[in-house]
Amino acid sequence: MSAVTEILPQLLRGLGITISVLLASAIIAYVMAFIAGLSRVSQNVILQKITAVYVEIFRGTSLIVQLFWLYYAIPMLFGIQLGSNWWTGVIAIGLNYGAYLSEVVRGSILAVDKGQTEASIALNMSSFQRMRLIILPQAVRMMLPEFGNYSIQMLKATSLVSLIGMRDILYYGDIMRSTNLSQAPLIYVFVLLVYFVLALPLIWLTRKGEANSKKGVAS
Amino acid sequence: MSHNWKWETFFEAMPIVLKGLGITIGLTFACFGFALIFGFVWTFIRRIPFSPIRWFVTWVMEFIRSTPPLVQLFFVYYALPMVPVIGVTLDPFTCAVLGIGIHYSTYIGEIYRSGIDSVDKGQWEASTALNFSTLDKWKKIILPQALPPTIPMLGNYFIIMFKEVPLASTIGVGGIMFMANSYGALNFAYLEPLTIVGIIFLLLSYPSSILINRLEVKLNTRFDKNALIGKSPKKRFFLSKNLEGSDRIV
C-alpha cells in the first residue's frame, strides 16, 4: 500500500505533459487530416501530388524516426529551433497521425454514395455547397470511429516524447525505476494503468462513434 | 547553430547504418511470427463458451492495445527480471520480440476473429450436419475460408510492425535506428544517419504496401465470388469495407 502512495504521485507529475502533448498533437493531426484529405480529393493535380508526397513520407517512415529527425535535423539543417522539445513532439506526432487520418478522411468522402453527388449537382449546388452540406456531413459520421481509434494511437505515441527529454509519465517512471530497480514491475504496471485510464474515455467515445456512424447514413 | 548537409558524412554513415538493417528486418519477421502465433491464442480463448473468461480476455486485450508499446517493451526488459518466481533475464532481442509481438498479437487476434466471423453460418451448420469432428470442421471447412481474406490485413500489420521495430533501439537492439543514433552520438552528426534511416524505411515500406494492395485486389475478387455464392450482399459489403481499410490500424 505504501508503494502505491509513493509511486502514483510521482507518476502523476508527468500527467500534464502527456495530456497537453496529446491534445495539441490531436488538434494538429485533425486539422492536417482535413486539409490533406480534402486536397487529395480535389481536382487540382498539383495540390493532389504535394499532399500525396506528404502522406507517403509520413506514413512510410516510422514515428520514432520522424521524431528524432525533427529533434536533431531541423535545428541543424535550417538553424531554427522548433520552440522547444514540446513543440518537436507535438509537431512530429501531429504530422504523422495527420497523414494517417487524411487517408481516413479521403476514404470516407469517397465512400459517400455517388448518387448524393449527382443529386446535389442536379439541384444546382456549387461544389463548395455540395461538400459542406451534402458530402461532409455524411462522411464525418463514417470517420468518427477511426478518429477515435487513431486518438488512442496518438495517446500511445505520446510516450515517445520521453525519449527526447520531455517529462511525461513514462519519464518519471523511468527515473523511479533507475533508482529503485526491485520495484520496476510495480512502477511499470502503474505507468500502464495510468495510460489505460487516460485511454478509457477515448475507448468509450470510439464505441459511441461506431454506434453513431451506423445510423442514418445513406448508402 | 547552423549545420549544412555534408555528403561525406552521409557516405561515411551509410555502411554503418546498413549494418543494422539485417537485425531490423530479422526483428520484424520474428515479432510478426510471434504475433501471428500468439494471435491464435487470443482468438481461441475468446471462443471459450464461458462468459467471465471471454469478458476478462477482451479487457486484457483492450488494455494491451491501448497502452504504449514502448512501456510494454520497458516492462519486459527492465521489470520482468524483477518479477518474483517467474522472473527471467532475457537478451534485448528476445525482449523486443516479446514486447512488440504481444502488443500486435492483440490486433492480429482481432483480424483472425473478423475472418472467422465472416464465414457463413451455413458452413458451420452444414459441417455439423455432415458429422465432422470439431478438429476437421476447423481444419477443412472454417479456417480455409476464414484465413485467405485476412492475408492482406496481416500484410499491412507486417508493414506497421516494420515501422514499430525501431522502438527496440531504446533497449539496445542494434537495428538501423540504434546504429544511426550511436553514429550521431559519436560524431555529433545526427542529420545524415537519421536521414538514411528515413530513406531506408521509405524504400522498403512503400513498395511492400503497393504489393499488398495488389494482393488485396486479388484476394478480394476471389472472396467476392464466395460471398456471391453465399447470397449475402449485406455481409459482402461489410467485409469488403473491412478489408479495404488497408491502413486502418485498429
Contacts between the chains, C-beta under 8 A, distances in Angstrom:
chain1	res1	chain2	res2	distance
A	56	B	202	7.6
A	56	B	206	6.4
A	57	B	202	6.8
A	59	B	247	6.9
A	60	B	201	6.0
A	60	B	202	4.4
A	60	B	205	4.9
A	60	B	206	5.0
A	60	B	209	7.8
A	61	B	163	7.1
A	61	B	197	7.8
A	61	B	198	4.7
A	61	B	201	4.1
A	61	B	202	5.9
A	61	B	205	7.6
A	62	B	162	7.9
A	62	B	163	3.6
A	62	B	164	6.6
A	62	B	165	7.9
A	62	B	166	5.4
A	62	B	201	6.1
A	63	B	163	7.5
A	64	B	166	4.8
A	64	B	167	6.1
A	64	B	169	7.8
A	64	B	177	6.7
A	65	B	166	6.2
A	65	B	177	6.7
A	65	B	194	6.7
A	65	B	197	5.3
A	65	B	198	5.3
A	65	B	201	6.3
A	66	B	198	7.6
A	68	B	177	7.8
A	68	B	181	7.2
A	68	B	190	7.1
A	68	B	194	5.5
A	69	B	194	4.9
A	69	B	195	7.0
A	69	B	198	6.1
A	72	B	184	6.7
A	72	B	190	3.4
A	72	B	191	6.3
A	72	B	194	6.2
A	73	B	190	6.6
A	73	B	191	4.4
A	73	B	194	6.1
A	73	B	195	6.9
A	75	B	1	6.7
A	76	B	1	7.2
A	76	B	2	7.3
A	76	B	3	3.9
A	76	B	190	7.3
A	76	B	191	4.9
A	77	B	3	7.2
A	77	B	4	8.0
A	77	B	5	6.8
A	77	B	191	6.2
A	78	B	2	7.6
A	79	B	1	6.8
A	79	B	2	3.5
A	79	B	3	7.9
A	100	B	247	6.2
A	100	B	249	7.5
A	103	B	247	5.5
A	104	B	248	7.8
A	107	B	244	7.9
A	107	B	245	7.1
A	111	B	241	7.8
A	146	B	248	6.6
A	149	B	248	7.5
A	149	B	249	6.5
A	149	B	250	3.8
A	150	B	249	7.1
A	150	B	250	8.0
A	152	B	66	5.2
A	152	B	250	7.2
A	153	B	249	5.9
A	153	B	250	7.4
A	155	B	66	7.5
A	155	B	68	7.8
A	156	B	66	7.2
A	156	B	67	6.8
A	156	B	68	4.2
A	156	B	69	6.8
A	156	B	70	8.0
A	157	B	68	7.5
A	158	B	68	7.7
A	159	B	68	3.7
A	159	B	70	4.7
A	159	B	71	5.8
A	160	B	68	7.9
A	160	B	70	6.3
A	162	B	70	8.0
A	163	B	170	6.5
A	170	B	68	7.2
A	170	B	70	6.8
A	170	B	71	5.9
A	170	B	74	7.6
A	173	B	71	7.5
A	173	B	74	7.9
A	174	B	74	7.2
A	177	B	74	7.8
A	177	B	78	5.8
A	177	B	79	7.6
A	181	B	78	7.5
A	181	B	82	6.5
A	182	B	82	5.7
A	183	B	82	7.7
A	184	B	78	4.9
A	184	B	79	4.0
A	184	B	82	4.8
A	185	B	75	7.4
A	185	B	79	4.1
A	185	B	80	7.5
A	185	B	82	5.3
A	185	B	83	5.0
A	187	B	79	7.4
A	188	B	71	6.2
A	188	B	74	6.1
A	188	B	75	4.2
A	188	B	78	7.2
A	188	B	79	4.7
A	189	B	75	7.6
A	189	B	79	7.9
A	191	B	71	5.3
A	192	B	63	7.4
A	192	B	67	4.6
A	192	B	71	5.6
A	192	B	72	7.3
A	192	B	75	7.1
A	195	B	66	7.3
A	195	B	67	4.4
A	195	B	68	5.9
A	195	B	71	6.8
A	196	B	63	5.5
A	196	B	66	6.1
A	196	B	67	5.4
A	199	B	66	3.9
A	199	B	67	7.1
A	202	B	66	7.6
A	203	B	62	6.7
A	203	B	66	6.3
A	219	B	237	8.0
